[in-house]
Amino acid sequence: MAHVIKNVAIVGAAGSLGSVIFEKLLAAGVFNVRVLRRVGSKSTFPSGISVVDIDYGSPASLKAALDGQDAVVVTLAGSFADQLPLIDAAVAAGVQRFIPSSFGSNLDNAKSRQLPVFGDKNKTHDKLVEVSQNSGLSFTEVYNNAFLDWGLEKDFLLRISDYKPLLIDGGDLPFSATTLGSVADAVVGILKNPEGTKNKGLFIHDLVITQNQLLALAKRAAPDKPWEPQVVKLDDLIPGANERLAKGMYDMETFAPFLFQAIMVPGYGGKFERVDNELLGLKGKTEEDVVEILKQLIH
């Protein structure tokens, strides 16, 4: 039997997802939360929160930061390779559970795993599988496919800032989508049920939707805006992304076409046929909930 998880360290607590998970961990009222902050970071946290500055190049620094912790939650939005020394430190410190920054696309899917944007996430997965067989460290990965509210706010799932959304391959490809809050609720659910979530990838979503359905909801949320959707072919975007990748241009313009592949294209596992919502206490979202999200984002 796994021990109860009480002490939880979080890495990346100031980020878009990390900040939401951080707040949900505090709100749960059952965890002692420690923030692991990169040396030199200017991120600030409420008084009374344990904050430890870490040097990813120093195994001793990482182990000291994780001593006494039952679980570590990593929410890095980039620098995914930094998870590898964290795993070593977690093993050395006797941490029980590691939740890596595998959030997003379905990396249980072979086609998604081969996309160039997921190399470091794959290395993290492979290392966790290995250490879980040879140490006391277990892991749980969370696959939520598209981030719904973040993807709308950042003009990724649907470009709403200028009312000219790009519809990938016509906009009728169905995909799973999940709000940041639901991802955070899933993390809390994992930590409350360590035995039932041990050494596996869990699938969650709030709903399955298409870009055209999102556009229809955006028109409901803001009927007075001059919506002008533009259809684009993903096959036309991939060559440019490959060229940028070859030049070492690692930014969202480079990564977006590959992410669209993983999220939307049939065969890449972005439309979840089964989810673990019930196991984690997730209720999902309705179209009305999405309309409310859009109302808050569209000015």
TANORRA-V146041 format. One record per residue. N is the residue number from 1. RES is the residue in three letters. SS is DSSP state (H for helix, E for strand, - for the rest). PHI is phi in radians with two decimals (999 if undefined). PSI is psi in degrees with one decimal (none if undefined). Layout:
BEGIN
n=N res=RES ss=SS phi=PHI psi=PSI
n=N res=RES ss=SS phi=PHI psi=PSI
END
This chain:
BEGIN
n=1 res=MET ss=- phi=999 psi=139.2
n=2 res=ALA ss=- phi=-1.32 psi=149.9
n=3 res=HIS ss=- phi=-1.31 psi=159.7
n=4 res=VAL ss=- phi=-1.16 psi=135.8
n=5 res=ILE ss=- phi=-1.53 psi=121.5
n=6 res=LYS ss=- phi=-2.11 psi=-47.8
n=7 res=ASN ss=E phi=-1.69 psi=119.4
n=8 res=VAL ss=E phi=-2.18 psi=123.1
n=9 res=ALA ss=E phi=-1.71 psi=138.8
n=10 res=ILE ss=E phi=-2.16 psi=134.1
n=11 res=VAL ss=E phi=-1.93 psi=129.2
n=12 res=GLY ss=- phi=1.54 psi=29.9
n=13 res=ALA ss=- phi=-1.23 psi=-8.7
n=14 res=ALA ss=- phi=-1.71 psi=-3.4
n=15 res=GLY ss=- phi=-1.41 psi=179.3
n=16 res=SER ss=H phi=-1.04 psi=-48.1
n=17 res=LEU ss=H phi=-1.45 psi=-43.8
n=18 res=GLY ss=H phi=-1.00 psi=-38.4
n=19 res=SER ss=H phi=-1.15 psi=-35.2
n=20 res=VAL ss=H phi=-1.25 psi=-43.0
n=21 res=ILE ss=H phi=-1.10 psi=-42.1
n=22 res=PHE ss=H phi=-0.98 psi=-48.5
n=23 res=GLU ss=H phi=-1.13 psi=-38.7
n=24 res=LYS ss=H phi=-1.19 psi=-36.6
n=25 res=LEU ss=H phi=-1.10 psi=-42.9
n=26 res=LEU ss=H phi=-1.14 psi=-43.3
n=27 res=ALA ss=H phi=-1.15 psi=-26.5
n=28 res=ALA ss=H phi=-1.08 psi=-29.2
n=29 res=GLY ss=- phi=1.29 psi=10.8
n=30 res=VAL ss=- phi=-2.16 psi=-0.3
n=31 res=PHE ss=- phi=-2.04 psi=145.0
n=32 res=ASN ss=E phi=-1.63 psi=113.8
n=33 res=VAL ss=E phi=-1.76 psi=128.9
n=34 res=ARG ss=E phi=-2.05 psi=130.5
n=35 res=VAL ss=E phi=-1.65 psi=127.1
n=36 res=LEU ss=E phi=-1.75 psi=115.1
n=37 res=ARG ss=E phi=-2.02 psi=133.4
n=38 res=ARG ss=E phi=-1.06 psi=137.6
n=39 res=VAL ss=- phi=-0.97 psi=129.9
n=40 res=GLY ss=- phi=1.67 psi=-10.6
n=41 res=SER ss=- phi=-1.19 psi=144.0
n=42 res=LYS ss=- phi=-1.77 psi=10.2
n=43 res=SER ss=- phi=-1.11 psi=140.1
n=44 res=THR ss=- phi=-2.11 psi=154.5
n=45 res=PHE ss=- phi=-2.41 psi=160.9
n=46 res=PRO ss=- phi=-1.02 psi=150.9
n=47 res=SER ss=- phi=-1.08 psi=145.6
n=48 res=GLY ss=- phi=1.66 psi=-13.2
n=49 res=ILE ss=- phi=-1.50 psi=131.8
n=50 res=SER ss=E phi=-1.26 psi=118.6
n=51 res=VAL ss=E phi=-2.13 psi=124.8
n=52 res=VAL ss=E phi=-2.11 psi=123.9
n=53 res=ASP ss=E phi=-1.42 psi=132.5
n=54 res=ILE ss=E phi=-2.15 psi=149.6
n=55 res=ASP ss=- phi=-1.99 psi=111.9
n=56 res=TYR ss=- phi=-1.11 psi=-18.2
n=57 res=GLY ss=- phi=-1.55 psi=0.2
n=58 res=SER ss=- phi=-2.09 psi=101.8
n=59 res=PRO ss=H phi=-0.96 psi=-36.4
n=60 res=ALA ss=H phi=-1.14 psi=-39.2
n=61 res=SER ss=H phi=-1.11 psi=-43.2
n=62 res=LEU ss=H phi=-1.18 psi=-43.0
n=63 res=LYS ss=H phi=-1.12 psi=-42.6
n=64 res=ALA ss=H phi=-1.06 psi=-38.5
n=65 res=ALA ss=H phi=-1.18 psi=-27.9
n=66 res=LEU ss=H phi=-1.74 psi=-5.4
n=67 res=ASP ss=- phi=-1.02 psi=130.9
n=68 res=GLY ss=- phi=1.47 psi=0.0
n=69 res=GLN ss=- phi=-1.61 psi=139.4
n=70 res=ASP ss=- phi=-1.51 psi=-29.2
n=71 res=ALA ss=E phi=-2.61 psi=153.5
n=72 res=VAL ss=E phi=-2.26 psi=133.1
n=73 res=VAL ss=E phi=-1.99 psi=121.7
n=74 res=VAL ss=E phi=-1.88 psi=126.8
n=75 res=THR ss=- phi=-2.22 psi=32.9
n=76 res=LEU ss=- phi=-1.09 psi=134.0
n=77 res=ALA ss=- phi=-1.57 psi=-17.9
n=78 res=GLY ss=- phi=-2.54 psi=-168.4
n=79 res=SER ss=- phi=0.89 psi=42.1
n=80 res=PHE ss=- phi=-1.08 psi=-23.4
n=81 res=ALA ss=- phi=-1.14 psi=-20.7
n=82 res=ASP ss=H phi=-1.15 psi=-12.7
n=83 res=GLN ss=H phi=-1.25 psi=-25.8
n=84 res=LEU ss=H phi=-1.10 psi=-49.9
n=85 res=PRO ss=H phi=-1.17 psi=-27.0
n=86 res=LEU ss=H phi=-1.15 psi=-37.5
n=87 res=ILE ss=H phi=-1.11 psi=-45.5
n=88 res=ASP ss=H phi=-1.03 psi=-42.9
n=89 res=ALA ss=H phi=-1.16 psi=-37.0
n=90 res=ALA ss=H phi=-1.13 psi=-40.5
n=91 res=VAL ss=H phi=-1.10 psi=-46.5
n=92 res=ALA ss=H phi=-1.11 psi=-32.9
n=93 res=ALA ss=H phi=-1.53 psi=-5.0
n=94 res=GLY ss=- phi=1.34 psi=26.4
n=95 res=VAL ss=- phi=-1.15 psi=144.4
n=96 res=GLN ss=- phi=-1.52 psi=-40.8
n=97 res=ARG ss=E phi=-2.37 psi=137.3
n=98 res=PHE ss=E phi=-2.12 psi=119.7
n=99 res=ILE ss=E phi=-1.88 psi=104.0
n=100 res=PRO ss=- phi=-1.40 psi=171.1
n=101 res=SER ss=- phi=-1.45 psi=64.7
n=102 res=SER ss=- phi=-1.74 psi=6.7
n=103 res=PHE ss=- phi=-0.98 psi=142.5
n=104 res=GLY ss=- phi=2.05 psi=-129.7
n=105 res=SER ss=- phi=-1.17 psi=160.2
n=106 res=ASN ss=- phi=-1.34 psi=96.7
n=107 res=LEU ss=- phi=-1.55 psi=5.8
n=108 res=ASP ss=- phi=-1.38 psi=-12.1
n=109 res=ASN ss=- phi=-1.58 psi=126.0
n=110 res=ALA ss=H phi=-1.07 psi=-38.0
n=111 res=LYS ss=H phi=-1.20 psi=-40.1
n=112 res=SER ss=H phi=-1.13 psi=-42.0
n=113 res=ARG ss=H phi=-1.04 psi=-27.4
n=114 res=GLN ss=- phi=-1.46 psi=-7.5
n=115 res=LEU ss=- phi=-1.22 psi=141.6
n=116 res=PRO ss=H phi=-1.14 psi=-16.1
n=117 res=VAL ss=H phi=-1.38 psi=-11.2
n=118 res=PHE ss=H phi=-1.92 psi=14.5
n=119 res=GLY ss=H phi=-0.98 psi=-49.8
n=120 res=ASP ss=H phi=-1.24 psi=-32.6
n=121 res=LYS ss=H phi=-1.14 psi=-38.6
n=122 res=ASN ss=H phi=-1.11 psi=-41.2
n=123 res=LYS ss=H phi=-1.09 psi=-39.2
n=124 res=THR ss=H phi=-1.10 psi=-46.2
n=125 res=HIS ss=H phi=-1.02 psi=-48.8
n=126 res=ASP ss=H phi=-1.08 psi=-39.1
n=127 res=LYS ss=H phi=-1.20 psi=-38.9
n=128 res=LEU ss=H phi=-1.13 psi=-40.5
n=129 res=VAL ss=H phi=-1.06 psi=-42.7
n=130 res=GLU ss=H phi=-1.13 psi=-51.1
n=131 res=VAL ss=H phi=-1.22 psi=-28.1
n=132 res=SER ss=H phi=-1.16 psi=-21.3
n=133 res=GLN ss=H phi=-1.55 psi=-14.0
n=134 res=ASN ss=H phi=-2.22 psi=10.3
n=135 res=SER ss=- phi=-2.65 psi=-177.0
n=136 res=GLY ss=- phi=-1.53 psi=2.4
n=137 res=LEU ss=- phi=-1.51 psi=125.7
n=138 res=SER ss=E phi=-1.91 psi=172.8
n=139 res=PHE ss=E phi=-2.49 psi=160.4
n=140 res=THR ss=E phi=-2.46 psi=130.8
n=141 res=GLU ss=E phi=-1.88 psi=143.8
n=142 res=VAL ss=E phi=-2.02 psi=121.3
n=143 res=TYR ss=E phi=-1.92 psi=116.6
n=144 res=ASN ss=- phi=-2.08 psi=4.6
n=145 res=ASN ss=- phi=0.94 psi=-124.7
n=146 res=ALA ss=E phi=-1.33 psi=137.5
n=147 res=PHE ss=E phi=-1.39 psi=113.6
n=148 res=LEU ss=H phi=-1.21 psi=-61.9
n=149 res=ASP ss=H phi=-1.19 psi=-41.2
n=150 res=TRP ss=H phi=-1.10 psi=-42.0
n=151 res=GLY ss=H phi=-1.13 psi=-29.1
n=152 res=LEU ss=H phi=-1.39 psi=-42.7
n=153 res=GLU ss=H phi=-1.07 psi=-36.1
n=154 res=LYS ss=- phi=-1.62 psi=10.6
n=155 res=ASP ss=- phi=1.11 psi=24.6
n=156 res=PHE ss=- phi=-1.58 psi=-59.7
n=157 res=LEU ss=- phi=-1.20 psi=-33.8
n=158 res=LEU ss=- phi=-2.72 psi=119.5
n=159 res=ARG ss=- phi=-1.30 psi=107.6
n=160 res=ILE ss=- phi=-1.91 psi=-10.2
n=161 res=SER ss=- phi=-1.18 psi=-34.7
n=162 res=ASP ss=- phi=-2.05 psi=9.1
n=163 res=TYR ss=- phi=1.13 psi=25.1
n=164 res=LYS ss=- phi=-2.17 psi=67.8
n=165 res=PRO ss=- phi=-1.15 psi=141.2
n=166 res=LEU ss=E phi=-1.57 psi=120.9
n=167 res=LEU ss=E phi=-1.75 psi=112.0
n=168 res=ILE ss=E phi=-1.24 psi=121.5
n=169 res=ASP ss=- phi=0.88 psi=38.6
n=170 res=GLY ss=- phi=1.70 psi=-17.8
n=171 res=GLY ss=- phi=1.54 psi=9.5
n=172 res=ASP ss=- phi=-1.87 psi=15.8
n=173 res=LEU ss=- phi=-1.45 psi=119.5
n=174 res=PRO ss=- phi=-1.38 psi=140.7
n=175 res=PHE ss=E phi=-2.59 psi=155.0
n=176 res=SER ss=E phi=-1.35 psi=142.1
n=177 res=ALA ss=E phi=-2.46 psi=145.3
n=178 res=THR ss=E phi=-2.50 psi=135.5
n=179 res=THR ss=- phi=-1.32 psi=158.5
n=180 res=LEU ss=H phi=-1.03 psi=-39.3
n=181 res=GLY ss=H phi=-1.09 psi=-38.6
n=182 res=SER ss=H phi=-1.23 psi=-36.2
n=183 res=VAL ss=H phi=-1.07 psi=-43.7
n=184 res=ALA ss=H phi=-1.11 psi=-41.1
n=185 res=ASP ss=H phi=-1.07 psi=-36.5
n=186 res=ALA ss=H phi=-1.12 psi=-41.3
n=187 res=VAL ss=H phi=-1.07 psi=-44.6
n=188 res=VAL ss=H phi=-1.06 psi=-42.4
n=189 res=GLY ss=H phi=-1.08 psi=-38.1
n=190 res=ILE ss=H phi=-1.11 psi=-46.6
n=191 res=LEU ss=H phi=-1.19 psi=-26.8
n=192 res=LYS ss=H phi=-1.42 psi=-16.3
n=193 res=ASN ss=- phi=-2.31 psi=64.3
n=194 res=PRO ss=- phi=-1.11 psi=-34.7
n=195 res=GLU ss=- phi=-1.26 psi=-40.2
n=196 res=GLY ss=- phi=-1.34 psi=-7.4
n=197 res=THR ss=- phi=-2.11 psi=17.0
n=198 res=LYS ss=- phi=-1.38 psi=132.0
n=199 res=ASN ss=- phi=0.94 psi=53.1
n=200 res=LYS ss=E phi=-2.72 psi=162.4
n=201 res=GLY ss=E phi=-1.70 psi=131.6
n=202 res=LEU ss=E phi=-1.93 psi=140.7
n=203 res=PHE ss=E phi=-1.89 psi=130.7
n=204 res=ILE ss=- phi=-2.38 psi=151.7
n=205 res=HIS ss=- phi=-2.75 psi=158.7
n=206 res=ASP ss=- phi=-1.53 psi=-33.5
n=207 res=LEU ss=E phi=-2.97 psi=165.2
n=208 res=VAL ss=E phi=-1.80 psi=132.6
n=209 res=ILE ss=E phi=-2.62 psi=166.6
n=210 res=THR ss=- phi=-2.05 psi=165.9
n=211 res=GLN ss=H phi=-1.10 psi=-38.5
n=212 res=ASN ss=H phi=-1.14 psi=-35.7
n=213 res=GLN ss=H phi=-1.17 psi=-39.7
n=214 res=LEU ss=H phi=-1.07 psi=-41.3
n=215 res=LEU ss=H phi=-1.09 psi=-42.7
n=216 res=ALA ss=H phi=-1.07 psi=-39.6
n=217 res=LEU ss=H phi=-1.23 psi=-35.1
n=218 res=ALA ss=H phi=-1.12 psi=-38.0
n=219 res=LYS ss=H phi=-1.17 psi=-33.5
n=220 res=ARG ss=H phi=-1.18 psi=-39.3
n=221 res=ALA ss=H phi=-1.25 psi=-33.0
n=222 res=ALA ss=- phi=-2.48 psi=72.3
n=223 res=PRO ss=- phi=-1.19 psi=-16.7
n=224 res=ASP ss=- phi=-1.53 psi=-4.7
n=225 res=LYS ss=- phi=-1.48 psi=150.3
n=226 res=PRO ss=- phi=-1.45 psi=73.9
n=227 res=TRP ss=- phi=-1.19 psi=127.0
n=228 res=GLU ss=- phi=-2.36 psi=80.5
n=229 res=PRO ss=- phi=-1.15 psi=147.9
n=230 res=GLN ss=E phi=-2.23 psi=125.0
n=231 res=VAL ss=E phi=-1.46 psi=131.7
n=232 res=VAL ss=E phi=-2.24 psi=149.9
n=233 res=LYS ss=- phi=-1.69 psi=127.9
n=234 res=LEU ss=H phi=-1.07 psi=-35.6
n=235 res=ASP ss=H phi=-1.06 psi=-24.1
n=236 res=ASP ss=H phi=-1.41 psi=-19.3
n=237 res=LEU ss=H phi=-1.61 psi=-27.5
n=238 res=ILE ss=H phi=-1.11 psi=-44.0
n=239 res=PRO ss=H phi=-1.01 psi=-42.2
n=240 res=GLY ss=H phi=-1.11 psi=-38.0
n=241 res=ALA ss=H phi=-1.13 psi=-39.5
n=242 res=ASN ss=H phi=-1.13 psi=-38.6
n=243 res=GLU ss=H phi=-1.13 psi=-43.2
n=244 res=ARG ss=H phi=-1.13 psi=-39.1
n=245 res=LEU ss=H phi=-1.10 psi=-42.0
n=246 res=ALA ss=H phi=-1.12 psi=-26.2
n=247 res=LYS ss=- phi=-1.54 psi=2.0
n=248 res=GLY ss=- phi=1.33 psi=23.9
n=249 res=MET ss=- phi=-1.60 psi=91.3
n=250 res=TYR ss=- phi=-1.70 psi=84.8
n=251 res=ASP ss=- phi=-2.48 psi=179.6
n=252 res=MET ss=H phi=-1.14 psi=-31.6
n=253 res=GLU ss=H phi=-1.11 psi=-35.4
n=254 res=THR ss=H phi=-1.28 psi=-44.9
n=255 res=PHE ss=H phi=-1.37 psi=-27.6
n=256 res=ALA ss=H phi=-0.95 psi=-48.0
n=257 res=PRO ss=H phi=-1.04 psi=-37.7
n=258 res=PHE ss=H phi=-1.19 psi=-37.9
n=259 res=LEU ss=H phi=-1.17 psi=-38.4
n=260 res=PHE ss=H phi=-1.05 psi=-39.8
n=261 res=GLN ss=H phi=-1.00 psi=-52.3
n=262 res=ALA ss=H phi=-1.13 psi=-36.1
n=263 res=ILE ss=H phi=-1.40 psi=-40.9
n=264 res=MET ss=H phi=-2.00 psi=-32.6
n=265 res=VAL ss=- phi=-1.29 psi=129.7
n=266 res=PRO ss=- phi=-0.95 psi=139.7
n=267 res=GLY ss=- phi=1.74 psi=-14.6
n=268 res=TYR ss=- phi=-1.73 psi=2.1
n=269 res=GLY ss=- phi=1.40 psi=18.9
n=270 res=GLY ss=- phi=-1.47 psi=-10.1
n=271 res=LYS ss=- phi=-1.86 psi=104.2
n=272 res=PHE ss=- phi=-1.29 psi=126.9
n=273 res=GLU ss=- phi=-1.47 psi=-23.7
n=274 res=ARG ss=- phi=-2.45 psi=149.5
n=275 res=VAL ss=- phi=-2.35 psi=161.2
n=276 res=ASP ss=- phi=-1.83 psi=28.6
n=277 res=ASN ss=H phi=-0.97 psi=-45.2
n=278 res=GLU ss=H phi=-1.11 psi=-41.1
n=279 res=LEU ss=H phi=-1.00 psi=-35.7
n=280 res=LEU ss=H phi=-1.78 psi=2.2
n=281 res=GLY ss=- phi=1.33 psi=28.7
n=282 res=LEU ss=- phi=-1.65 psi=140.3
n=283 res=LYS ss=- phi=-1.85 psi=-12.9
n=284 res=GLY ss=- phi=1.43 psi=-178.0
n=285 res=LYS ss=- phi=-2.27 psi=154.7
n=286 res=THR ss=- phi=-1.78 psi=170.4
n=287 res=GLU ss=H phi=-1.08 psi=-33.5
n=288 res=GLU ss=H phi=-1.10 psi=-37.4
n=289 res=ASP ss=H phi=-1.09 psi=-39.5
n=290 res=VAL ss=H phi=-1.16 psi=-39.3
n=291 res=VAL ss=H phi=-1.02 psi=-42.7
n=292 res=GLU ss=H phi=-1.13 psi=-39.8
n=293 res=ILE ss=H phi=-1.06 psi=-44.7
n=294 res=LEU ss=H phi=-1.14 psi=-38.6
n=295 res=LYS ss=H phi=-1.03 psi=-38.6
n=296 res=GLN ss=H phi=-1.25 psi=-26.3
n=297 res=LEU ss=H phi=-1.63 psi=-29.1
n=298 res=ILE ss=- phi=-1.56 psi=125.1
n=299 res=HIS ss=- phi=-1.78 psi=none
END
